[in-house]
Amino acid sequence: REMAGGGVEDVYGEDRATEEQFVTPWSFSVASGHSLLRDPRHNKGLAFSEAERDAHYLRGLLPPAIVSQEHQEKKIMHNLRQYTVPLQRYIAMMDLQERNERLFYKLLIDNVEELLPVVYTPVVGEACQKYGSIYRRPQGLYISLKDKGKVLEVLKNWPERSIQVIVVTDGERILGLGDLGCQGMGIPVGKLSLYTALGGVRPSACLPITIDVGTNNQTLLDDEYYIGLKQRRATGEEYHELLQEFMNAVKQNYGEKVLVQFEDFANHNAFDLLAKYSKSHLVFNDDIQGTASVVLAGLLAALKVIGGGLADQTYLFLGAGEAGTGIAELIALEMSKHTDLPLDDCRKKIWLV
C-alpha cells in the first residue's frame, strides 16, 4: 500500500498536524499524565479537552481553562511581538518547539513571512554564534571524532527509525559568519523546520546532524561555554575517513532513499563531497545547487521580459564562493544545453571577480 510522506508510516498523525485532534490511549500509544505534558509531539497544553484530561490522567496537572490551538497561537504571536531583541524571539520559538511541536509548526505555517527570518536567516546566524550560551537541550545528533568507529551505533541512538531527510553540516562555513564548529547545529535544525513548514515533510522523518571535527575559530576554542571539541579542525585523511564512515552508516541504517543534504561546508570540502557521493548516495548541496536553481529560474523569467537567450548575455559575479560558482556552473550547463555550444565556451561568458 502506497503511503504519503515517501512511504513512511504516519505514526504520529503528523500529516494532520494543524488539525485539532482527539488524543485517546487507544488511538496513540502515548504516555499519560505528567509524562504526556513533557512530550512535545503529543502535548497540547491547555487545548486538552475535559474527556482527554480524564483519559490521560491530566486532571489537576493543568489549570481548568480549555484554550483552543487558535487561541494559543494568538497569545504566542502577541508575546513574540513584545520582544525587541530578535534572538529572544528565536529562543522563544525553540522553547515552543521543545514543548508543543504541533503549535510550533502551526505558528510557522500561519505566520511564515514574519517567523521565517526568526527560525532561519538572519536570526539563526546570531543564534549559532551564541549557541553555547543559549543551548538548552540537543535538537539533533552530534557526531564527533570521538565517535570514529562507532558512527552506526550513534545513528541508532536517534529514537526515530524512518528518516527521509538528513541535513548535515560540519560548521566550517556557517552563512557568512565563518567557522562556528559544533555551534553550527542551529542551521540543520532551522533548515529542517522549513522542510516541515513549507515542504510538508514530517518532523519525525527529519534528522539534523552536526559532524564535529574541531574548529579553527580561536574565540570558540577559548570560550568556556563552547559545546564542541576544543581542538583545531581535522583535515585530510582523518576528516574524509569520518565522513566516509558517516555516509556508509547512513545508508546502512536508513536505506538508499534517504536524502542527505550537505549544508554550510567550506568550499574545498563541499564540491569534493558532492562529487564523491553523488554516485552512491542521494545527496544535495543547497548552497551549490539550491541557490543556483533559484537564480537560474530568475534569469529565465527575466529573459522573457527582455528577450534573447542565456548565451546572449555576459554574467558578472562578485566573489566565487559555493553559491557563486554553483550558480555560474548551472548557467553554463543550461546555456550549453540550449545552444549546443561546448561547456567551456559557455563558461567564457561568465566572470567571477
C-alpha positions in Angstrom: 0.0 0.0 0.0 1.5 3.4 -1.0 1.7 5.9 1.8 2.2 9.6 1.7 5.4 11.0 3.1 7.7 8.9 0.9 6.3 5.6 2.1 7.0 6.4 5.8 4.0 5.4 8.0 2.4 8.4 9.7 2.8 7.1 13.2 2.2 10.4 15.0 -0.6 11.7 12.8 1.8 14.5 11.6 0.1 14.9 8.2 -2.8 16.4 10.1 -0.5 18.4 12.4 -2.5 21.6 12.2 -5.9 20.0 12.8 -7.5 19.7 16.2 -7.1 16.0 17.2 -8.7 14.0 19.9 -5.9 12.0 21.6 -7.1 8.8 23.2 -5.0 6.0 24.8 -6.3 3.6 22.1 -5.6 5.9 19.1 -2.0 6.7 20.1 0.4 4.7 22.2 1.5 7.7 24.3 2.5 8.3 27.9 -0.2 9.7 30.2 -0.2 12.3 32.9 2.9 14.2 33.7 4.9 12.4 31.0 2.4 13.4 28.3 2.9 17.1 29.2 6.6 16.6 28.8 6.3 15.0 25.3 6.4 17.8 22.7 4.9 15.5 20.0 1.6 14.9 21.8 1.4 17.8 24.3 -1.4 20.2 23.5 -1.1 22.3 26.6 -4.4 23.9 27.6 -6.0 22.6 24.4 -6.7 19.2 26.0 -10.4 18.7 26.3 -12.2 17.6 29.5 -12.5 14.0 28.1 -8.8 13.9 27.2 -7.9 15.2 30.7 -9.8 12.3 32.2 -8.5 9.7 29.7 -4.8 10.7 30.2 -4.8 11.4 34.0 -4.2 15.1 33.4 -6.8 16.4 35.8 -5.1 18.8 38.2 -1.9 18.9 36.2 -3.3 21.7 34.1 -5.3 24.9 35.0 -9.0 24.4 34.5 -9.3 26.6 31.4 -9.5 25.0 28.0 -7.8 27.1 25.3 -8.0 26.2 21.6 -4.9 25.9 19.4 -6.0 29.0 17.5 -6.2 31.0 20.8 -2.8 29.7 21.9 -1.4 30.8 18.6 -2.8 34.3 19.0 -1.4 34.6 22.5 2.1 33.4 21.5 2.2 35.7 18.5 1.3 38.6 20.8 4.1 37.6 23.2 6.7 37.2 20.4 5.9 40.7 19.1 6.7 42.2 22.5 10.4 41.1 22.2 12.7 43.9 21.0 15.7 41.6 20.6 15.4 39.1 17.7 17.4 36.4 19.5 14.8 36.4 22.2 12.2 35.5 19.6 14.4 32.7 18.3 14.8 31.3 21.9 11.1 31.6 22.5 10.4 29.7 19.2 12.9 26.9 20.1 11.3 26.6 23.5 7.9 26.2 21.9 9.2 23.5 19.6 10.5 21.6 22.6 7.2 22.0 24.4 4.4 21.7 21.8 5.6 20.7 18.4 2.2 21.0 16.6 1.7 24.5 17.9 5.2 25.5 16.8 4.5 24.3 13.2 1.0 25.8 13.1 2.6 29.2 14.2 5.3 28.9 11.5 2.8 27.9 8.7 0.3 30.6 9.5 2.9 33.4 10.0 5.6 32.3 7.6 6.6 35.8 6.4 7.0 37.1 10.0 8.6 34.0 11.5 10.9 32.7 8.7 13.6 35.3 9.5 13.4 34.3 13.1 13.8 30.5 12.8 16.3 30.8 9.9 18.3 33.6 8.3 19.2 36.2 9.6 18.5 35.4 13.3 19.7 31.8 13.1 23.2 33.2 12.4 23.3 35.1 15.7 21.9 32.0 17.4 24.7 29.8 16.1 27.3 32.4 17.2 25.8 32.2 20.8 24.7 28.6 20.6 26.8 27.5 23.6 25.2 30.2 25.8 21.6 29.6 24.7 21.9 25.8 24.4 19.1 24.1 26.4 18.7 20.6 25.0 20.0 18.7 22.0 17.7 19.1 18.9 19.8 16.9 16.6 22.5 14.3 16.5 26.2 15.2 17.2 28.8 13.0 15.6 32.4 13.9 16.5 35.9 12.5 16.0 35.4 10.7 19.4 32.8 8.5 17.7 35.1 7.2 15.0 34.4 3.5 14.5 31.0 3.9 16.3 29.1 6.2 13.9 26.4 3.5 13.1 25.9 3.0 16.9 25.4 6.8 17.3 22.8 6.8 14.5 20.9 4.0 16.2 20.7 6.1 19.3 18.3 8.5 17.5 14.8 7.5 18.5 13.2 7.6 15.0 13.8 4.8 12.5 12.1 6.1 9.4 14.2 9.0 8.3 13.7 10.7 4.9 15.9 13.8 5.1 19.2 14.4 6.9 20.6 17.9 6.8 24.3 17.7 7.9 26.9 20.4 8.5 30.5 20.4 9.8 30.1 24.0 10.8 33.1 25.3 8.8 31.3 28.0 6.8 28.1 29.0 8.6 26.2 31.5 6.5 28.7 34.4 6.0 30.0 34.0 9.6 32.8 31.6 9.1 33.8 28.6 11.2 31.4 28.1 14.1 32.3 24.5 14.7 29.8 22.4 16.7 27.6 25.5 17.2 26.5 25.3 13.5 23.8 22.9 14.7 21.3 25.8 14.5 21.5 25.6 10.7 20.3 21.9 10.2 17.7 22.4 12.9 16.4 25.6 11.3 16.5 24.2 7.7 14.5 21.1 8.6 11.8 23.1 10.4 11.4 24.8 7.0 11.2 21.4 5.3 8.2 20.7 7.5 6.5 24.1 7.5 7.0 24.8 3.8 7.6 21.4 2.2 5.3 19.2 4.3 8.0 16.7 5.4 7.0 15.1 8.7 9.1 16.3 11.7 9.8 12.7 12.7 11.2 11.9 9.3 13.8 14.8 9.6 17.2 14.4 11.2 19.6 17.4 11.8 23.2 16.3 12.2 26.4 18.1 13.1 29.8 16.5 12.4 32.3 17.9 14.8 35.9 17.6 13.6 37.1 20.6 15.7 37.2 24.3 14.9 39.8 26.9 13.8 37.9 29.7 15.4 40.1 30.8 18.3 37.3 32.7 20.0 35.3 29.4 20.4 38.4 27.4 21.5 38.9 30.0 24.3 35.2 30.1 25.2 34.3 28.3 28.4 30.7 27.8 27.1 31.7 26.2 23.8 29.9 22.9 23.4 32.2 21.2 20.8 35.6 19.6 20.6 38.3 22.0 21.7 40.9 21.2 19.0 41.9 22.5 15.6 40.0 21.2 12.6 40.9 17.7 11.4 41.7 17.7 7.7 42.9 15.3 5.0 42.6 11.6 5.6 41.3 11.9 9.2 38.4 14.1 8.0 37.5 12.0 5.0 37.6 8.8 6.9 35.0 10.1 9.4 32.8 11.4 6.5 33.1 8.1 4.7 32.1 6.2 7.8 29.2 8.6 8.3 27.9 8.2 4.7 28.2 4.4 4.9 26.4 4.3 8.2 23.5 6.5 6.9 22.9 4.1 4.0 23.1 1.1 6.2 20.8 2.5 8.8 18.2 4.3 6.7 18.4 2.7 3.3 19.2 4.2 -0.1 16.3 6.6 -0.4 17.3 8.9 2.5 18.3 12.3 1.2 21.5 13.7 2.7 21.7 17.5 2.3 25.2 18.9 2.8 24.8 22.4 4.4 27.4 25.1 5.1 30.6 23.1 4.4 33.7 25.0 3.4 34.2 25.4 -0.4 37.1 22.9 -0.6 35.1 20.1 1.0 31.6 21.0 -0.4 32.4 20.4 -4.0 34.5 17.3 -3.2 31.8 15.7 -1.1 29.1 16.3 -3.7 31.2 14.8 -6.5 32.3 11.9 -4.4 28.9 10.8 -3.0 26.5 11.7 -5.8 27.2 8.3 -7.5 26.5 6.2 -4.4 24.0 8.3 -2.3 21.0 10.6 -2.7 22.9 13.8 -2.0 22.2 17.5 -2.4 24.1 20.7 -1.6 21.7 23.7 -1.1 24.5 26.3 -1.2 25.8 25.0 -4.6 22.6 23.6 -6.2 19.6 25.1 -4.4 20.6 28.7 -4.7 21.7 28.1 -8.3 18.4 26.7 -9.4 16.5 29.8 -7.9 18.9 32.3 -9.6 18.7 30.5 -12.9 14.9 30.5 -12.6 15.0 34.2 -12.1 17.3 34.7 -15.1 15.0 32.6 -17.3 12.0 34.7 -16.2 13.9 38.0 -16.8 14.8 36.8 -20.4 11.1 36.5 -21.2 10.8 40.2 -20.5 14.0 41.5 -22.2 14.1 38.8 -25.0 17.1 36.8 -26.2 18.7 33.7 -24.7 21.1 33.0 -21.9 24.0 32.9 -24.3 23.3 36.5 -25.4 24.3 37.8 -22.0 27.6 38.3 -20.1 27.5 37.4 -16.4 29.5 39.2 -13.6 29.8 37.7 -10.1 31.2 39.4 -7.1 33.0 36.6 -5.3 33.5 32.9 -6.1 32.1 31.0 -3.1 29.9 27.9 -3.2 26.8 29.9 -4.2 28.6 32.0 -6.8 30.4 29.1 -8.5 27.3 26.9 -8.2 25.1 29.5 -10.0 27.8 30.1 -12.6 28.2 26.4 -13.4 24.4 25.9 -13.7 24.0 28.9 -16.0 26.8 27.4 -18.2 25.2 24.0 -18.2 21.8 25.5 -19.2 23.4 27.6 -21.9 25.2 24.6 -23.3 22.1 22.5 -23.3 20.1 25.0 -25.4 22.8 26.2 -27.8 24.9 23.1 -28.4 27.9 25.2 -27.5 30.7 23.3 -25.7 30.6 23.9 -21.9 34.0 25.6 -21.9 32.7 28.2 -24.4 29.7 28.9 -22.2 31.9 29.4 -19.2 33.8 32.1 -21.1 30.7 34.3 -20.9 30.8 34.2 -17.1 33.2 36.4 -14.9 33.9 35.7 -11.3 35.7 38.7 -9.7 
